[in-house]
Amino acid sequence: MDIYLIRHTSVDVPKGLCYGQSDVHLAKTFEEEAKVIQKKLPSTQVDFDLHSSPLSRCTNLMEFLFPEKVFQTDKRWMEMNFGDWEMKLWNDIPEDESQPWMQDFVNVPTPNGESFLQMIARVKAVWEETLQQSTNDRVIVCHGGVIRTILHLILEIPAQKVFAVDIDYGAVIKIQYKYGFFKVKFL
């Protein structure tokens, strides 16, 4: 089966804003970016299983790419929960509060949020369920952190290093899954 992981398009937020699970608006370039993504996919007439984060920056893209098709949303596809830091500028978060997380984001949760290990557990559960649901090809519209988490799981990239993988807005990653093996291609 082929799985297309798609990061949502650019968002309309100030540079340096922490917005993980907050529902933020898309940039004015949405339609242009969405058309670029559309060209990277096989025909939208393919009978894909469609999955999305419930945040509007993902559902809007899914609706654009697959109009009138039914897709499933699941909160486990959402970006990292930054808790008390949501919608704050990174520079405005007190250093004594952010330093423990910056030194060990894998194990240390943000205040009232989650650690990367917690995010890995939630994404791993929905990823494994999705792989077992059917043999149809699928599209998953989600977030950069979620895509990095999946790459961590299937390519065994160390958790501490996975955020070095560049996942731009509108990125499309094709994963071929056959006989328990994964082949990854950035489109």
C-alpha positions as CSV (number, residue, x, y, z in Angstrom):
1,M,0.0,0.0,0.0
2,D,1.0,3.6,-0.6
3,I,0.6,6.1,2.2
4,Y,0.8,9.9,1.5
5,L,1.7,12.0,4.5
6,I,0.9,15.6,3.9
7,R,1.7,18.5,6.1
8,H,-0.9,21.3,6.1
9,T,-0.1,24.5,4.2
10,S,1.3,27.7,5.6
11,V,-0.5,29.3,8.5
12,D,-1.3,32.9,9.2
13,V,0.5,33.4,12.6
14,P,3.3,35.7,13.7
15,K,6.8,34.3,13.2
16,G,8.0,32.6,16.4
17,L,4.5,31.7,17.7
18,C,4.0,28.4,19.5
19,Y,0.6,27.1,18.2
20,G,0.8,23.2,18.4
21,Q,-2.8,22.2,19.0
22,S,-4.4,25.6,18.7
23,D,-6.7,26.0,15.7
24,V,-5.0,28.8,13.7
25,H,-6.0,30.3,10.3
26,L,-4.3,29.4,7.0
27,A,-2.2,31.9,5.1
28,K,-3.7,33.7,2.1
29,T,-1.5,31.5,-0.1
30,F,-3.6,28.4,0.8
31,E,-5.1,27.7,-2.6
32,E,-1.8,28.1,-4.5
33,E,0.0,25.8,-2.0
34,A,-2.9,23.3,-2.1
35,K,-2.7,23.1,-5.9
36,V,1.0,22.3,-5.7
37,I,0.2,19.5,-3.3
38,Q,-2.5,18.2,-5.6
39,K,0.0,17.8,-8.5
40,K,2.1,15.6,-6.3
41,L,-0.6,13.1,-5.7
42,P,-1.9,10.4,-8.0
43,S,-5.4,11.0,-9.4
44,T,-7.8,12.0,-6.7
45,Q,-10.2,9.5,-8.2
46,V,-8.1,6.7,-6.6
47,D,-10.1,5.1,-3.8
48,F,-8.0,6.4,-0.9
49,D,-8.7,5.9,2.8
50,L,-8.6,9.5,4.0
51,H,-7.4,10.5,7.5
52,S,-6.9,14.0,9.0
53,S,-6.1,15.9,12.1
54,P,-9.4,17.6,13.2
55,L,-7.7,21.0,13.2
56,S,-9.0,23.2,10.4
57,R,-5.6,23.8,8.8
58,C,-5.7,20.0,8.0
59,T,-9.4,19.5,7.3
60,N,-9.5,22.5,4.9
61,L,-6.7,21.0,2.9
62,M,-8.4,17.5,2.9
63,E,-11.7,19.1,1.7
64,F,-9.8,21.0,-1.1
65,L,-7.9,17.9,-2.3
66,F,-10.8,15.5,-2.0
67,P,-14.1,17.5,-2.4
68,E,-17.2,15.5,-1.6
69,K,-15.2,12.6,-0.2
70,V,-15.6,11.3,3.3
71,F,-12.6,11.4,5.6
72,Q,-12.0,10.4,9.2
73,T,-10.5,12.8,11.7
74,D,-8.8,11.7,14.9
75,K,-7.3,13.9,17.6
76,R,-4.3,11.6,17.8
77,W,-3.2,13.1,14.4
78,M,-2.9,16.5,16.1
79,E,0.4,18.4,16.6
80,M,2.2,18.3,19.9
81,N,0.3,19.8,22.8
82,F,2.3,22.7,24.1
83,G,-0.1,23.3,27.0
84,D,0.4,26.7,28.6
85,W,2.7,27.8,25.8
86,E,0.0,27.6,23.1
87,M,-0.4,30.9,21.3
88,K,2.6,32.5,23.0
89,L,5.7,33.7,21.3
90,W,8.6,31.5,22.0
91,N,10.6,34.5,23.1
92,D,8.0,35.4,25.7
93,I,8.1,32.0,27.4
94,P,10.3,32.5,30.5
95,E,13.7,30.8,30.1
96,D,13.5,29.1,33.5
97,E,10.2,27.5,32.3
98,S,11.4,26.5,28.8
99,Q,15.0,25.4,29.6
100,P,14.2,22.0,31.1
101,W,12.0,21.2,28.1
102,M,14.6,22.5,25.6
103,Q,17.3,20.3,27.2
104,D,15.1,17.2,27.1
105,F,11.9,17.6,25.1
106,V,11.8,13.9,24.6
107,N,11.0,13.2,28.3
108,V,10.0,16.5,29.8
109,P,6.4,17.7,29.1
110,T,5.6,21.4,28.5
111,P,3.5,22.9,31.4
112,N,0.0,21.3,31.1
113,G,1.1,19.8,27.7
114,E,3.0,16.7,26.6
115,S,6.5,15.4,26.1
116,F,7.7,14.0,22.8
117,L,7.5,10.5,24.3
118,Q,3.8,11.1,25.1
119,M,3.2,12.3,21.5
120,I,5.1,9.3,20.1
121,A,2.7,6.9,22.1
122,R,-0.4,8.6,20.8
123,V,0.8,8.8,17.2
124,K,2.1,5.3,17.3
125,A,-1.3,4.0,18.3
126,V,-3.2,5.7,15.5
127,W,-0.5,4.9,13.0
128,E,-0.7,1.2,13.8
129,E,-4.5,1.2,13.7
130,T,-4.4,2.9,10.3
131,L,-2.0,0.4,8.9
132,Q,-4.3,-2.5,9.9
133,Q,-7.6,-1.0,8.7
134,S,-7.4,-2.0,5.1
135,T,-5.0,-2.5,2.2
136,N,-6.3,0.6,0.4
137,D,-3.8,3.4,-0.3
138,R,-4.3,6.3,2.0
139,V,-3.7,10.0,2.5
140,I,-3.1,11.4,6.0
141,V,-3.2,15.2,6.3
142,C,-1.5,16.2,9.6
143,H,1.4,18.3,11.1
144,G,5.1,18.5,10.9
145,G,5.6,17.0,14.4
146,V,3.3,14.0,13.6
147,I,5.1,13.3,10.3
148,R,8.5,13.4,12.1
149,T,7.1,11.0,14.7
150,I,6.1,8.6,12.0
151,L,9.5,8.8,10.4
152,H,11.0,8.2,13.9
153,L,8.9,5.1,14.2
154,I,9.5,3.6,10.7
155,L,13.1,4.7,10.1
156,E,14.2,4.4,13.7
157,I,15.6,7.9,13.7
158,P,16.6,8.7,17.3
159,A,13.9,10.8,19.0
160,Q,16.4,13.5,20.0
161,K,17.4,14.0,16.3
162,V,14.1,13.6,14.5
163,F,13.3,17.4,14.5
164,A,16.4,17.9,12.4
165,V,14.3,16.4,9.5
166,D,13.0,19.3,7.5
167,I,9.2,19.0,6.9
168,D,8.0,22.2,5.1
169,Y,4.4,23.4,5.0
170,G,2.7,21.4,2.2
171,A,5.3,18.7,2.3
172,V,4.2,15.3,0.7
173,I,6.0,12.2,1.8
174,K,5.1,8.9,0.1
175,I,5.6,5.8,2.1
176,Q,5.3,2.4,0.4
177,Y,4.4,-0.3,2.9
178,K,4.8,-3.9,1.7
179,Y,5.6,-7.1,3.6
180,G,6.2,-5.2,6.8
181,F,8.9,-2.9,5.2
182,F,8.7,0.8,4.5
183,K,10.2,2.8,1.7
184,V,10.1,6.6,2.1
185,K,10.2,9.2,-0.6
186,F,9.9,13.0,-0.3
187,L,7.9,14.3,-3.2
